[in-house]
Amino acid sequence: PIILGERSEAERILYQIVEGDSDLELSDDENDEEDEIQPVIGEDEEDDDSGESDESESEEEQESRRALWARTNLFTPVIPERPVHQDDPKVRENWSPIQYFSQYIDNKIFEDLADFTNQRQLQTTGVSLKITAQEIKIFFGISIHMACLGYPRVKMFWAKKTKVPVISRKMTRDRFYKLRSSLKIVNDLDVAEEAKESDILWKVRPLLDRVRQGCLSLPRGDKVCIDEQIIPFTGRCPVRQYVPGKPNPTGLKVFVLASPNGLVLDFEVYQGKNTFSGQRLGVGAAAVLRMVESVPTGTHVFFDKFFTTVNLMDTLLSKGLSATGTIMKNRVPKQCQLPGDKQLRKEGRGASVMLVRREPELAVTKWFDNKPVLMASTVYGKDPEDICSRWSNKDKAHVQVRRPEVIREYNDNVGGVDLCQPGQRSGHLNTQQYLDFKLHLAEELMDSPSFDDSSESEDSEEEYQPPTKTRTPQPEPSVRRLGARHMPEMMDIKHAERCRNKGCNGKTYIRCSKCKMFLCVTKKKACFKDYHS
């Protein structure tokens, strides 16, 4: 009887709150406790009370759940005030390629690269490379130009038959190799051990910070999108990731904040599970909270199902940011009872349903196209719907399908990160125009005054043809069979040589002291014996 009395009192208070007759407010903790007390709809309960009491409680619990998540077409969210400053792309419309480049990498970076490279070389070898900031600019320009041409080997840019004069005249091959292997932008002795352990990218951190500073200086619009991006890279790197399903699955994983037209506004290189410290909402939610640190209050954020959770949307709303994203089925709250896929399939393509949570308002919309799509938003719902053209595999033609507002807004604004990836079209610009942009940028960087090394340049051109390897002639048969004079000797060489015994393709470090021929001596091969017998 005491338990029943307590439940009746709790239900009475909850009913007053739902009806608006009470001024009581429940904290998050109290809400959690109430959710734990109430059973999930459809579950069986064991109770000593009568069946009539169970039926009554079940109806009241269902009523309270429907009050929290109601199926309705009315969605009136509290929309935060939009930011005052809007992004105007026309401000940068007449910029030259070097002006765009200087917004992210300025002269200070080139000066630091020259200073720290010379300093490091002096510490390790006692001799300075005498690199200047102008020479670093030329090196950058050559590297960009090489990427546009795409030769399979770097040395081909200086080889006689495949030489590119615009590159070979600016810097010799050996000088380019030396700079590429010696570049430094920090003094290792100035970086604390704690910083080295916490930041895997500490060796290039100043360069990353400068590029990010250029991104942060760009104006923000009222809509932004967040997604992950793979920077293609197959070399050695401690933060290299493999993400199947991406156009370039191997490379550096980067979380990117971008405008709907593809302008990168912020980014964070993923370094593993410790990239976002102090966050308990998961990697996806932590990445979103990190990205929105630079956006003003009132901005609307779009992201995909990798990031979307109800807790994240509530957190963003508390910061004055509205959000929209696709959501996984297992992340939809149990209290939000959406109709099954079969029911929507019966209603036909374009059918949709919306459930709304009150205080704070959040809409979960389910739309059936080729397959069900789940959307969660704190600002967009089902209405007003529009008509879109979709391809029908059954009819082999385009058909007109009803589309909720949340789907339309999501499709229009979520693709900004994809637009900034290589090979993607953006407006009237195509891949060829981006190639021209990079070639113009490389040309402007290489126009910096080069260092005086004309004599080395003339001499080095003769070295581009790889020297022919002299082949040791075979000795006479009489010399080969002199017996004890032919003794195996282990050679102290960097790379093994090909075995000279007929029919053997192996490599060995053992050479005959008389014949000067490299021959195998192993458990499975007796090339040395066969050769001399």
C-alpha positions as CSV (number, residue, x, y, z in Angstrom):
1,P,0.0,0.0,0.0
2,I,2.9,2.4,0.8
3,I,4.5,1.8,-2.6
4,L,1.2,2.4,-4.4
5,G,0.7,5.6,-2.6
6,E,4.1,6.9,-3.6
7,R,3.5,6.0,-7.2
8,S,0.2,7.7,-7.3
9,E,1.7,10.9,-5.8
10,A,4.5,10.9,-8.4
11,E,2.1,10.3,-11.2
12,R,-0.1,13.1,-9.9
13,I,2.8,15.6,-10.0
14,L,3.9,14.5,-13.4
15,Y,0.4,14.9,-14.8
16,Q,0.2,18.4,-13.4
17,I,3.5,19.3,-15.1
18,V,2.3,18.0,-18.4
19,E,-1.0,19.8,-18.2
20,G,0.7,23.0,-17.1
21,D,-1.1,23.2,-13.7
22,S,2.1,23.1,-11.7
23,D,5.1,25.4,-11.4
24,L,7.4,22.5,-10.4
25,E,10.6,21.9,-12.5
26,L,12.4,18.6,-12.6
27,S,16.2,18.5,-12.8
28,D,18.0,16.2,-15.1
29,D,18.7,13.8,-12.2
30,E,15.1,13.7,-11.3
31,N,14.1,13.1,-14.9
32,D,16.6,10.2,-15.0
33,E,15.1,8.7,-11.9
34,E,11.6,9.0,-13.3
35,D,12.7,7.2,-16.5
36,E,14.2,4.4,-14.4
37,I,10.9,4.0,-12.4
38,Q,8.7,3.9,-15.5
39,P,8.8,0.6,-17.5
40,V,9.5,0.5,-21.2
41,I,6.4,0.2,-23.3
42,G,5.7,-3.4,-24.2
43,E,7.7,-5.0,-21.4
44,D,6.1,-7.4,-19.0
45,E,6.1,-6.5,-15.3
46,E,5.7,-8.8,-12.3
47,D,3.6,-7.2,-9.6
48,D,1.6,-8.4,-6.6
49,D,-1.2,-5.9,-7.3
50,S,-4.3,-6.7,-9.2
51,G,-4.5,-6.8,-13.0
52,E,-6.8,-3.8,-13.0
53,S,-4.1,-1.7,-11.2
54,D,-1.5,-2.8,-13.7
55,E,-3.7,-1.8,-16.6
56,S,-4.4,1.6,-15.1
57,E,-0.7,2.3,-14.4
58,S,0.3,1.2,-17.9
59,E,-2.1,3.6,-19.5
60,E,-0.9,6.5,-17.4
61,E,2.7,5.7,-18.1
62,Q,2.0,5.6,-21.8
63,E,0.3,9.0,-21.5
64,S,3.3,10.5,-19.8
65,R,5.6,9.1,-22.5
66,R,3.4,10.5,-25.2
67,A,3.6,13.9,-23.5
68,L,7.4,13.8,-23.7
69,W,7.5,12.6,-27.3
70,A,4.3,13.5,-29.3
71,R,3.5,12.6,-32.9
72,T,2.5,15.9,-34.4
73,N,3.0,18.2,-37.4
74,L,3.5,21.2,-35.1
75,F,7.1,22.1,-34.3
76,T,7.8,25.5,-32.9
77,P,11.5,25.6,-31.8
78,V,13.2,28.5,-30.1
79,I,15.6,29.6,-32.8
80,P,18.8,31.4,-31.5
81,E,19.5,34.8,-32.9
82,R,21.6,34.5,-36.1
83,P,25.1,35.9,-36.2
84,V,25.5,39.4,-37.6
85,H,28.5,38.9,-39.7
86,Q,27.9,37.0,-42.9
87,D,30.4,35.4,-45.2
88,D,30.8,37.4,-48.4
89,P,32.9,35.4,-51.0
90,K,33.1,38.5,-53.2
91,V,35.7,39.9,-50.8
92,R,38.2,37.4,-52.1
93,E,36.9,37.2,-55.7
94,N,39.8,39.1,-57.3
95,W,42.6,37.7,-55.2
96,S,45.7,36.3,-56.9
97,P,46.8,32.7,-56.0
98,I,49.7,34.0,-53.9
99,Q,47.2,36.2,-51.9
100,Y,45.2,33.1,-51.0
101,F,48.3,31.2,-50.2
102,S,49.7,34.0,-47.9
103,Q,46.5,33.9,-45.9
104,Y,47.5,30.5,-44.6
105,I,51.3,30.5,-45.0
106,D,53.1,33.9,-44.6
107,N,56.7,35.0,-44.8
108,K,57.2,34.3,-41.1
109,I,56.8,30.6,-41.8
110,F,59.5,30.7,-44.5
111,E,61.8,32.6,-42.2
112,D,61.3,30.1,-39.4
113,L,61.9,27.2,-41.7
114,A,65.2,28.7,-42.8
115,D,66.4,29.6,-39.3
116,F,65.5,26.3,-37.6
117,T,66.8,24.2,-40.5
118,N,70.2,26.0,-40.4
119,Q,70.2,25.7,-36.7
120,R,69.5,22.0,-36.6
121,Q,72.1,21.3,-39.3
122,L,74.7,23.3,-37.4
123,Q,74.0,21.3,-34.2
124,T,74.3,17.9,-35.9
125,T,77.1,18.4,-38.5
126,G,78.8,21.7,-37.4
127,V,78.1,23.2,-40.9
128,S,75.2,25.4,-41.8
129,L,73.2,24.8,-45.0
130,K,72.9,28.6,-45.5
131,I,69.3,28.3,-46.5
132,T,67.3,31.5,-46.9
133,A,63.6,32.2,-46.8
134,Q,63.6,32.9,-50.5
135,E,65.1,29.4,-51.2
136,I,62.4,27.8,-49.0
137,K,59.8,29.6,-51.2
138,I,61.3,28.2,-54.3
139,F,61.3,24.7,-52.7
140,F,57.6,25.0,-52.0
141,G,56.9,26.2,-55.5
142,I,58.9,23.3,-57.0
143,S,57.0,20.8,-54.8
144,I,53.6,22.2,-55.9
145,H,54.7,22.1,-59.6
146,M,55.9,18.5,-59.2
147,A,52.5,17.5,-57.7
148,C,50.7,19.0,-60.7
149,L,52.9,17.1,-63.3
150,G,52.8,13.8,-61.4
151,Y,56.1,12.1,-62.5
152,P,56.6,8.7,-60.9
153,R,60.2,9.5,-59.8
154,V,61.5,12.9,-58.4
155,K,64.8,12.5,-60.2
156,M,63.0,12.5,-63.6
157,F,62.4,16.3,-63.2
158,W,66.2,16.7,-63.7
159,A,66.9,13.8,-66.0
160,K,68.0,14.7,-69.6
161,K,65.1,13.0,-71.4
162,T,62.3,14.1,-69.0
163,K,63.8,17.3,-67.5
164,V,61.5,20.2,-66.7
165,P,63.5,23.4,-67.3
166,V,61.2,25.6,-65.1
167,I,62.3,23.3,-62.1
168,S,65.8,22.4,-63.0
169,R,66.9,26.0,-63.6
170,K,65.7,27.1,-60.2
171,M,67.3,24.4,-58.0
172,T,69.7,21.5,-58.5
173,R,68.5,18.0,-57.8
174,D,71.0,17.4,-54.9
175,R,70.1,20.7,-53.3
176,F,66.4,19.8,-53.5
177,Y,67.0,16.4,-51.9
178,K,69.1,18.1,-49.2
179,L,66.3,20.6,-48.3
180,R,63.6,17.9,-48.4
181,S,65.5,15.8,-45.8
182,S,66.5,18.7,-43.6
183,L,63.5,20.9,-43.1
184,K,62.7,21.9,-39.5
185,I,60.3,24.4,-38.1
186,V,60.9,23.8,-34.4
187,N,64.0,23.5,-32.2
188,D,63.8,20.1,-30.7
189,L,65.6,21.3,-27.6
190,D,63.0,23.9,-26.9
191,V,60.1,21.4,-26.8
192,A,59.4,19.9,-23.4
193,E,59.1,16.1,-23.1
194,E,55.5,16.5,-21.8
195,A,54.6,18.3,-25.0
196,K,56.2,15.7,-27.1
197,E,54.3,12.9,-25.4
198,S,50.9,14.7,-25.5
199,D,51.2,16.0,-29.1
200,I,52.3,13.5,-31.8
201,L,52.5,16.3,-34.3
202,W,54.8,18.6,-32.3
203,K,57.4,18.6,-35.1
204,V,55.0,20.4,-37.4
205,R,52.7,22.1,-34.9
206,P,53.8,25.7,-35.7
207,L,52.9,25.1,-39.4
208,L,49.5,23.6,-38.5
209,D,48.7,26.4,-36.1
210,R,49.5,29.0,-38.8
211,V,47.3,27.3,-41.4
212,R,44.5,27.0,-38.8
213,Q,44.9,30.7,-37.9
214,G,44.2,31.5,-41.6
215,C,41.1,29.4,-41.4
216,L,39.9,31.1,-38.2
217,S,40.4,34.5,-39.8
218,L,37.7,33.8,-42.4
219,P,34.2,35.2,-41.7
220,R,31.5,32.8,-40.5
221,G,28.1,32.5,-42.0
222,D,24.9,31.4,-40.2
223,K,25.2,27.8,-41.4
224,V,28.2,25.5,-41.1
225,C,28.8,21.8,-41.5
226,I,31.2,19.3,-39.7
227,D,32.6,16.1,-41.2
228,E,35.7,14.0,-41.3
229,Q,38.1,14.1,-44.2
230,I,41.1,11.9,-45.3
231,I,44.2,13.7,-46.5
232,P,45.8,11.0,-48.8
233,F,49.1,9.8,-47.6
234,T,50.7,6.4,-47.7
235,G,54.1,7.2,-46.3
236,R,55.3,6.6,-42.7
237,C,53.3,8.6,-40.2
238,P,52.3,7.8,-36.6
239,V,48.8,9.2,-37.1
240,R,48.0,7.6,-40.4
241,Q,44.5,6.0,-40.5
242,Y,42.7,3.6,-42.8
243,V,39.0,4.5,-43.2
244,P,37.2,2.1,-45.6
245,G,34.6,3.6,-47.9
246,K,36.5,6.8,-48.5
247,P,37.7,7.8,-52.0
248,N,41.2,7.8,-50.5
249,P,41.0,5.4,-47.5
250,T,44.6,5.7,-46.3
251,G,45.9,9.0,-44.9
252,L,45.6,11.5,-42.2
253,K,42.1,11.7,-40.7
254,V,41.0,15.3,-40.1
255,F,37.8,16.7,-38.5
256,V,36.8,19.8,-40.6
257,L,34.4,22.7,-40.0
258,A,33.4,24.2,-43.4
259,S,30.9,26.6,-44.9
260,P,28.2,25.1,-47.2
261,N,30.2,26.4,-50.2
262,G,33.3,24.4,-49.2
263,L,35.4,27.0,-47.4
264,V,37.4,25.4,-44.5
265,L,36.8,27.4,-41.3
266,D,38.6,25.1,-38.8
267,F,40.2,21.7,-38.5
268,E,41.7,19.2,-36.1
269,V,44.0,16.3,-37.1
270,Y,42.9,13.1,-35.4
271,Q,45.8,11.7,-33.3
272,G,43.9,8.8,-31.7
273,K,41.7,8.4,-28.6
274,N,43.5,11.2,-26.7
275,T,42.9,13.8,-29.4
276,F,40.0,15.4,-27.4
277,S,40.8,15.1,-23.7
278,G,38.2,15.7,-21.0
279,Q,35.2,14.7,-23.2
280,R,32.8,11.9,-22.1
281,L,30.3,12.1,-25.0
282,G,32.4,10.1,-27.4
283,V,34.9,11.0,-30.2
284,G,32.2,12.2,-32.6
285,A,30.5,14.5,-30.1
286,A,33.8,15.7,-28.7
287,A,34.9,16.6,-32.3
288,V,31.8,18.7,-32.8
289,L,32.2,20.5,-29.5
290,R,35.8,21.3,-30.4
291,M,34.9,22.6,-33.9
292,V,32.1,24.9,-32.7
293,E,34.4,26.7,-30.3
294,S,35.1,29.2,-33.1
295,V,31.5,29.8,-34.3
296,P,29.3,32.6,-33.0
297,T,26.1,32.1,-31.1
298,G,23.1,31.5,-33.3
299,T,25.0,29.5,-35.9
300,H,23.2,26.4,-37.3
301,V,25.4,23.3,-37.4
302,F,24.9,20.3,-39.8
303,F,26.6,16.9,-39.4
304,D,26.0,13.2,-40.2
305,K,25.1,10.2,-38.2
306,F,28.6,9.5,-37.0
307,F,28.3,12.6,-34.8
308,T,24.6,12.9,-34.0
309,T,23.3,12.1,-30.5
310,V,20.4,13.7,-28.5
311,N,22.8,14.6,-25.7
312,L,25.0,16.4,-28.2
313,M,22.1,18.4,-29.6
314,D,21.0,19.4,-26.1
315,T,24.6,20.5,-25.3
316,L,24.8,22.6,-28.5
317,L,21.4,24.1,-27.7
318,S,22.6,25.2,-24.3
319,K,25.5,27.0,-26.1
320,G,23.0,28.9,-28.3
321,L,23.7,26.7,-31.4
322,S,21.0,24.8,-33.3
323,A,21.8,21.5,-35.0
324,T,20.6,19.1,-37.7
325,G,21.9,15.7,-38.6
326,T,21.0,12.2,-39.6
327,I,20.8,9.9,-36.6
328,M,21.4,6.1,-36.1
329,K,18.3,4.1,-35.1
330,N,20.0,2.8,-31.9
331,R,20.6,6.4,-30.8
332,V,17.0,7.4,-30.9
333,P,15.5,7.5,-27.3
334,K,13.3,4.5,-26.5
335,Q,10.5,6.9,-25.5
336,C,10.4,8.1,-29.1
337,Q,8.2,5.4,-30.6
338,L,8.5,5.8,-34.4
339,P,6.4,3.7,-36.8
340,G,8.1,0.7,-38.4
341,D,9.6,0.6,-41.8
342,K,6.8,-1.7,-43.1
343,Q,4.1,0.9,-42.2
344,L,5.9,3.7,-44.1
345,R,6.5,1.4,-47.1
346,K,2.8,0.8,-47.3
347,E,2.1,4.5,-47.4
348,G,4.5,4.8,-50.4
349,R,7.6,6.6,-51.3
350,G,7.8,10.1,-49.7
351,A,5.9,9.2,-46.6
352,S,7.2,10.8,-43.4
353,V,6.3,11.1,-39.7
354,M,7.6,13.5,-37.0
355,L,7.8,13.1,-33.3
356,V,8.5,16.2,-31.1
357,R,10.0,16.4,-27.7
358,R,9.1,19.4,-25.6
359,E,11.3,21.6,-23.4
360,P,13.7,21.8,-25.1
361,E,12.1,21.1,-28.4
362,L,13.7,18.5,-30.6
363,A,12.1,16.9,-33.7
364,V,12.9,13.4,-34.9
365,T,11.7,12.9,-38.5
366,K,11.5,9.6,-40.3
367,W,11.3,9.8,-44.1
368,F,10.9,6.8,-46.5
369,D,12.7,7.2,-49.8
370,N,14.5,4.2,-51.3
371,K,15.0,3.3,-47.6
372,P,14.1,4.9,-44.3
373,V,16.1,8.0,-43.3
374,L,16.1,9.3,-39.7
375,M,16.7,12.9,-39.0
376,A,17.1,14.8,-35.7
377,S,17.0,18.6,-35.5
378,T,16.4,21.4,-33.0
379,V,15.2,23.8,-35.7
380,Y,13.8,22.0,-38.7
381,G,10.9,19.5,-38.8
382,K,8.6,17.9,-41.4
383,D,6.6,21.0,-42.6
384,P,6.7,22.7,-45.0
385,E,7.2,19.8,-47.4
386,D,8.3,20.3,-51.0
387,I,8.5,18.1,-54.1
388,C,11.8,16.7,-55.3
389,S,12.7,14.5,-58.3
390,R,14.0,11.1,-57.4
391,W,15.1,8.2,-59.6
392,S,12.9,5.1,-59.5
393,N,14.6,1.8,-60.3
394,K,11.2,0.1,-60.6
395,D,9.9,2.6,-63.2
396,K,13.3,3.4,-64.7
397,A,12.5,7.1,-64.6
398,H,12.4,10.1,-62.3
399,V,9.4,10.4,-60.0
400,Q,8.1,13.2,-57.9
401,V,8.5,12.6,-54.2
402,R,7.3,14.6,-51.1
403,R,10.3,15.7,-49.0
404,P,10.3,17.1,-45.5
405,E,11.9,20.5,-44.8
406,V,14.6,18.9,-42.6
407,I,15.8,16.7,-45.5
408,R,15.9,19.7,-47.9
409,E,18.0,21.9,-45.5
410,Y,20.3,19.0,-44.7
411,N,21.0,18.2,-48.3
412,D,21.7,21.9,-49.2
413,N,24.1,22.5,-46.3
414,V,25.9,19.4,-45.3
415,G,28.2,18.9,-48.3
416,G,30.7,21.7,-47.6
417,V,33.5,19.4,-46.4
418,D,33.1,17.2,-49.5
419,L,33.4,20.2,-51.8
420,C,36.9,21.1,-50.4
421,Q,38.3,17.7,-51.3
422,P,40.4,17.2,-54.4
423,G,38.5,16.3,-57.6
424,Q,35.2,17.7,-56.4
425,R,33.3,20.4,-58.4
426,S,32.4,23.6,-56.6
427,G,30.1,26.0,-58.5
428,H,31.6,27.0,-61.8
429,L,35.1,25.8,-61.0
430,N,36.2,22.4,-62.3
431,T,39.3,20.3,-61.8
432,Q,41.2,22.0,-64.7
433,Q,40.7,25.4,-63.2
434,Y,42.1,24.2,-59.8
435,L,45.1,22.8,-61.7
436,D,45.7,26.2,-63.3
437,F,45.4,27.9,-59.9
438,K,48.1,25.6,-58.4
439,L,50.4,26.1,-61.4
440,H,50.1,29.9,-61.1
441,L,50.9,29.6,-57.4
442,A,53.9,27.5,-58.1
443,E,55.1,29.9,-60.7
444,E,54.8,32.9,-58.3
445,L,56.6,31.1,-55.5
446,M,59.5,30.0,-57.9
447,D,59.8,33.6,-59.2
448,S,61.5,34.5,-55.9
449,P,65.2,35.4,-56.4
450,S,67.1,32.1,-56.5
451,F,70.5,31.5,-54.9
452,D,73.7,31.8,-57.0
453,D,74.7,28.3,-57.8
454,S,74.9,28.4,-61.6
455,S,78.2,26.4,-61.7
456,E,76.7,23.5,-59.7
457,S,73.6,23.6,-61.9
458,E,75.7,23.1,-65.1
459,D,77.7,20.3,-63.7
460,S,74.8,18.5,-62.1
461,E,72.9,18.2,-65.4
462,E,75.5,15.7,-66.6
463,E,74.8,13.5,-63.4
464,Y,71.2,13.0,-64.1
465,Q,71.8,9.9,-66.3
466,P,72.5,7.1,-63.8
467,P,76.0,5.7,-64.3
468,T,76.3,2.4,-66.0
469,K,77.3,-0.4,-63.6
470,T,80.6,-2.0,-64.8
471,R,80.1,-5.8,-65.2
472,T,83.0,-7.9,-63.9
473,P,84.1,-10.3,-66.8
474,Q,84.0,-14.0,-66.3
475,P,87.5,-15.6,-65.6
476,E,89.0,-18.3,-67.8
477,P,88.0,-21.9,-67.0
478,S,91.5,-22.8,-66.1
479,V,91.7,-20.0,-63.5
480,R,88.3,-20.9,-62.1
481,R,89.5,-24.4,-61.2
482,L,92.7,-23.6,-59.4
483,G,91.2,-25.2,-56.2
484,A,92.4,-23.9,-52.9
485,R,92.9,-20.4,-54.2
486,H,89.2,-20.0,-54.5
487,M,88.0,-19.2,-51.0
488,P,84.7,-17.6,-49.9
489,E,84.9,-14.2,-48.2
490,M,82.2,-12.2,-46.5
491,M,82.0,-8.7,-47.9
492,D,81.2,-5.6,-45.8
493,I,78.8,-3.9,-48.2
494,K,75.5,-2.1,-47.7
495,H,73.4,-4.1,-50.2
496,A,73.7,-7.7,-51.2
497,E,74.8,-8.5,-54.7
498,R,73.2,-10.9,-57.3
499,C,74.6,-14.4,-57.3
500,R,76.6,-15.0,-60.5
501,N,76.0,-18.8,-60.7
502,K,73.9,-19.7,-63.8
503,G,70.2,-20.2,-63.0
504,C,70.3,-18.5,-59.5
505,N,68.5,-15.3,-58.9
506,G,69.4,-14.9,-55.2
507,K,71.5,-12.3,-53.5
508,T,74.5,-12.8,-51.3
509,Y,77.2,-11.0,-49.3
510,I,79.8,-13.8,-50.0
511,R,82.4,-13.4,-52.8
512,C,85.1,-15.7,-54.2
513,S,88.5,-14.3,-53.2
514,K,90.0,-15.3,-56.5
515,C,87.2,-14.9,-59.1
516,K,85.7,-11.8,-57.4
517,M,82.3,-13.4,-58.1
518,F,79.4,-13.2,-55.6
519,L,78.1,-16.7,-55.0
520,C,75.5,-18.2,-52.6
521,V,76.5,-20.4,-49.7
522,T,73.4,-21.5,-47.8
523,K,71.7,-24.6,-46.5
524,K,69.6,-24.9,-49.6
525,K,72.0,-23.5,-52.2
526,A,75.6,-24.5,-53.0
527,C,76.3,-22.1,-55.8
528,F,79.9,-21.5,-54.6
529,K,80.6,-25.3,-55.0
530,D,78.7,-25.7,-58.3
531,Y,80.4,-22.7,-59.8
532,H,83.9,-24.0,-59.2
533,S,83.2,-27.7,-60.1
